[in-house]
Amino acid sequence: MSAGGDAGARVERVTVEPLDLPLREPFEISLGTQHEAHNVLVSVETDDGTVGYGEGSPLPPVTGETREAALATARAAGELLDGEPVADYRRLAGDLRDAFPGAVSALFAVETALLDAHCRERGLALSELFGGAPRPVTTDLTIPILPPEDAADRAHDAVSEGFEHLKVKTGSGVEADVERVTAVREAAPDAELKVDANQGWTPAETIRFARELRDRGVDLALIEQPVDAADIEGLRHVRERIAVPVAADEAVFTPEDAMRVVRAGAADVVNVKLGKSGPVAAAEIAAIARAANCQLMVGCMLESAIGIHTSAHVVAGLGGFDYVDLDGNLLLAEDVVPTERSPTVDIAGPGHGVVPDQ
């Protein structure tokens, strides 16, 4: 991932604006219910007229940012990019993260727009910066916290639409979670099932959940972030006591976090979510996970095609992702570009290939 070549185009203008995206239906997880994604849209224009686009999806319980804070940070970050060569994206991404530590949604939007502008100026697909040509990526579909019968209906509909991988949100209480996941399994007996508690359980509750599902004959591909993000010891405790692979999500925002998790032996799977790390650091996290023989997962927030396609390009470029959860834009009432509700994320260049409808 070296920029190479001459300096090329330089940043002339950075525009930051709110992006409100109503959802098709309310989306409930253990951290709360969303009816609309209150996102941040960033465009980076170079002195040769090239424009790149980026998006962030702040969610205070996960990213620690309000939308207002993310907008302010993105604008301040844009000022630091003024006159800088877009080809220096790696240095600039590092400078921004040093200047605005923890502002992950804002910096995801700015960094993506910077990379997109660089790639569009050079006529490259974003995936090529990460080592591979753009190719279709297959995603799962997420079923939020719902009563069992409603979750079963969602699962049935998803399978009829061609989805072979489903992720069920949990963390609302072990008994209710067991009933929901069992109902989904009955409605979609051949689908691969993952569950995501979004930190909603204790270690003891996670172990009880896994054993109750095992006793019912319900198989799971993984359990994602069952315990509090700071409880690395609790995550390790769970991993050592259940047969289902355990994924770290909110526990890993940075490469340093990834090192902490793998050194502790706390996870079988690391969720490389660009909404937490940004594209450049995502590649570093993936490398750490691979070196520790952990499987790779990619996740998303409630993002439009801009954020989703950016992540899909990273997946296509790096390769080797065992679990793909890039369905955020499928949960929207309307995307920023026409989007087919399908398990296949078709991507193209240059850049991430998405130019939002104005």
JOUR-V683942 format. One record per residue. N is the residue number from 1. RES is the residue in one small letter. OMEGA is omega in degrees with one decimal (999 if undefined). Layout:
N_RES_OMEGA, N_RES_OMEGA
This chain:
1_m_174.9, 2_s_-177.8, 3_a_175.9, 4_g_172.2, 5_g_179.5, 6_d_-175.2, 7_a_177.4, 8_g_-174.7, 9_a_178.3, 10_r_-179.2, 11_v_177.4, 12_e_-176.2, 13_r_173.8, 14_v_-179.7, 15_t_-178.4, 16_v_179.8, 17_e_176.5, 18_p_177.5, 19_l_-179.3, 20_d_-174.2, 21_l_176.6, 22_p_179.1, 23_l_175.6, 24_r_-179.1, 25_e_176.8, 26_p_-176.0, 27_f_-176.4, 28_e_169.5, 29_i_-176.1, 30_s_-178.0, 31_l_179.8, 32_g_-177.2, 33_t_175.7, 34_q_173.6, 35_h_-177.7, 36_e_174.0, 37_a_-179.8, 38_h_-169.9, 39_n_-179.5, 40_v_178.6, 41_l_-179.8, 42_v_171.0, 43_s_177.0, 44_v_178.2, 45_e_-179.4, 46_t_-178.3, 47_d_173.3, 48_d_175.9, 49_g_177.0, 50_t_179.1, 51_v_174.2, 52_g_-174.7, 53_y_175.9, 54_g_-175.4, 55_e_170.8, 56_g_-176.8, 57_s_-177.7, 58_p_175.7, 59_l_-169.3, 60_p_-179.1, 61_p_-178.8, 62_v_-174.1, 63_t_-179.8, 64_g_-178.2, 65_e_163.8, 66_t_177.3, 67_r_-180.0, 68_e_179.1, 69_a_-179.9, 70_a_177.1, 71_l_-179.2, 72_a_179.8, 73_t_-179.8, 74_a_178.9, 75_r_177.7, 76_a_177.6, 77_a_178.4, 78_g_178.8, 79_e_179.3, 80_l_-179.3, 81_l_-173.9, 82_d_178.3, 83_g_-177.7, 84_e_176.3, 85_p_-178.1, 86_v_178.6, 87_a_178.6, 88_d_-173.2, 89_y_-178.7, 90_r_177.8, 91_r_-177.2, 92_l_177.8, 93_a_177.8, 94_g_179.0, 95_d_-178.7, 96_l_-179.4, 97_r_173.6, 98_d_-176.9, 99_a_-175.5, 100_f_-176.8, 101_p_177.0, 102_g_-179.3, 103_a_-164.0, 104_v_-178.1, 105_s_178.8, 106_a_-176.5, 107_l_172.9, 108_f_-179.5, 109_a_-177.8, 110_v_-179.2, 111_e_178.6, 112_t_179.9, 113_a_178.2, 114_l_179.0, 115_l_-179.5, 116_d_178.4, 117_a_178.7, 118_h_-177.9, 119_c_179.4, 120_r_179.7, 121_e_-179.1, 122_r_-178.4, 123_g_-178.0, 124_l_166.2, 125_a_179.9, 126_l_-179.5, 127_s_-177.5, 128_e_174.7, 129_l_-176.5, 130_f_169.3, 131_g_-177.9, 132_g_177.0, 133_a_176.8, 134_p_177.8, 135_r_179.6, 136_p_178.9, 137_v_-179.3, 138_t_-178.1, 139_t_169.2, 140_d_171.0, 141_l_-175.4, 142_t_174.8, 143_i_-176.0, 144_p_176.3, 145_i_-176.8, 146_l_168.9, 147_p_-174.8, 148_p_-176.7, 149_e_177.9, 150_d_176.6, 151_a_177.9, 152_a_177.9, 153_d_178.7, 154_r_-179.5, 155_a_178.8, 156_h_179.3, 157_d_-178.8, 158_a_179.2, 159_v_179.1, 160_s_177.1, 161_e_175.5, 162_g_-179.8, 163_f_179.6, 164_e_-179.7, 165_h_-179.2, 166_l_173.3, 167_k_-176.2, 168_v_177.3, 169_k_-179.0, 170_t_-179.1, 171_g_-178.9, 172_s_-173.4, 173_g_-170.6, 174_v_-176.5, 175_e_179.0, 176_a_180.0, 177_d_178.9, 178_v_-179.2, 179_e_-179.5, 180_r_-177.4, 181_v_177.3, 182_t_178.6, 183_a_177.8, 184_v_178.0, 185_r_-179.9, 186_e_-179.8, 187_a_-177.9, 188_a_-171.5, 189_p_-176.7, 190_d_-177.6, 191_a_169.7, 192_e_-177.0, 193_l_168.4, 194_k_172.7, 195_v_-177.8, 196_d_-177.4, 197_a_179.7, 198_n_176.1, 199_q_-170.5, 200_g_-177.6, 201_w_164.7, 202_t_174.2, 203_p_-179.5, 204_a_178.7, 205_e_178.5, 206_t_-179.6, 207_i_178.7, 208_r_178.0, 209_f_-177.4, 210_a_-178.1, 211_r_178.4, 212_e_176.8, 213_l_176.7, 214_r_-179.4, 215_d_177.4, 216_r_-179.8, 217_g_179.2, 218_v_179.9, 219_d_179.2, 220_l_176.1, 221_a_176.4, 222_l_170.6, 223_i_-173.5, 224_e_175.4, 225_q_-177.9, 226_p_-172.3, 227_v_-179.1, 228_d_-175.5, 229_a_-178.3, 230_a_-174.2, 231_d_-179.8, 232_i_178.2, 233_e_177.0, 234_g_177.1, 235_l_177.4, 236_r_179.3, 237_h_178.1, 238_v_-176.7, 239_r_-177.3, 240_e_-171.8, 241_r_176.3, 242_i_-178.6, 243_a_-178.4, 244_v_175.9, 245_p_-178.4, 246_v_-179.9, 247_a_172.6, 248_a_178.0, 249_d_-178.0, 250_e_176.8, 251_a_-175.2, 252_v_172.8, 253_f_-171.6, 254_t_173.2, 255_p_178.2, 256_e_175.7, 257_d_-179.9, 258_a_177.4, 259_m_-179.3, 260_r_-177.9, 261_v_-176.1, 262_v_177.2, 263_r_178.7, 264_a_-175.4, 265_g_-170.5, 266_a_-175.2, 267_a_171.2, 268_d_-173.3, 269_v_175.0, 270_v_178.3, 271_n_179.5, 272_v_-175.2, 273_k_-175.5, 274_l_176.8, 275_g_175.4, 276_k_-168.7, 277_s_-168.2, 278_g_-174.6, 279_p_-174.7, 280_v_179.6, 281_a_177.0, 282_a_178.6, 283_a_178.7, 284_e_178.1, 285_i_178.5, 286_a_-179.9, 287_a_178.1, 288_i_-179.5, 289_a_179.8, 290_r_-179.1, 291_a_179.1, 292_a_-179.3, 293_n_171.9, 294_c_173.5, 295_q_-177.8, 296_l_172.5, 297_m_170.5, 298_v_-180.0, 299_g_-177.3, 300_c_168.4, 301_m_176.8, 302_l_-173.8, 303_e_172.4, 304_s_178.7, 305_a_179.9, 306_i_179.8, 307_g_-177.9, 308_i_-179.2, 309_h_174.2, 310_t_178.4, 311_s_179.9, 312_a_176.2, 313_h_178.1, 314_v_177.3, 315_v_-179.3, 316_a_-178.3, 317_g_-177.9, 318_l_-176.2, 319_g_172.7, 320_g_177.6, 321_f_-177.1, 322_d_-178.1, 323_y_-177.8, 324_v_-179.3, 325_d_-176.4, 326_l_-175.2, 327_d_-174.1, 328_g_-177.6, 329_n_177.7, 330_l_179.7, 331_l_-178.2, 332_l_173.4, 333_a_178.9, 334_e_-179.8, 335_d_178.5, 336_v_171.4, 337_v_176.4, 338_p_-175.0, 339_t_176.6, 340_e_177.2, 341_r_-172.0, 342_s_176.1, 343_p_-178.1, 344_t_173.8, 345_v_179.1, 346_d_-177.8, 347_i_179.6, 348_a_175.7, 349_g_-5.0, 350_p_-173.8, 351_g_176.0, 352_h_171.4, 353_g_-176.5, 354_v_171.7, 355_v_-172.7, 356_p_172.5, 357_d_-177.3, 358_q_999
